[in-house]
Amino acid sequence: MNVIQALKTIPDPRSRRGRHYPLFSLLAIVLLAAMHGERSLRGMWLWARQDDLITHPDLGLRAVRRIPSLATFWYAVRMTPAGERERALAPLLLAERDLALDGKWRRGSTRDATDALRSVTLAGVTVGQVWAQRAVSDGDELAAALALLEAFPLDGKVISADAGLLRPPFVQKVVEKKGALSG
């Protein structure tokens, strides 16, 4: 299954009158623009207007011959439940084999005399999707990493982690959950 096929499985929540453009086309354009570094819906729309996406046969826009308005994108994204997008794209993300686990200090989270917030994050190496996060309490990054691994299916996944986490309990947890470690 590719991304277009996955997006086609999302039911269109718009009324029949509001379906001049296929929902999968609008969502695919938003994804493409995000992959090109656009972070706002307006930026994604502007990017789509500059690119020659109309001629791409998989996007289904040849018949309309123009990129939809910003309002059309906004309405389609707003009306489509996030859970539906996640459900449709989950099989593609689950196919990701290489994952990276890393500890993070949250910039801008320091208040008065308190330390910055810390967390451990598990992310896909290829897609860059964040799979899971856990807060680090009492400075114990290893405990947070173990809790994260406990809740996440690792069967067939290859995990890379920084040297501070590669201790016997971490390695045992990865092996116990049928994962592998990357050097």
KAGIHU-V881923 format. One record per helix or strand of 2 or more residues. SS is the DSSP state (~ for helix, > for strand). FROM is the first residue (numbers start at 1). TO is the last residue. If there is no record, write none. Layout:
# KAGIHU-V881923
ss->[SS/SS]
from->[FROM/FROM]
to->[TO/TO]
This chain:
# KAGIHU-V881923
ss->[~/~/~/~/~/~/~/~/>/>/>/~/>/~/>]
from->[3/16/23/41/53/57/70/82/98/118/130/141/158/168/180]
to->[8/18/35/50/55/59/79/94/105/124/135/150/161/176/181]
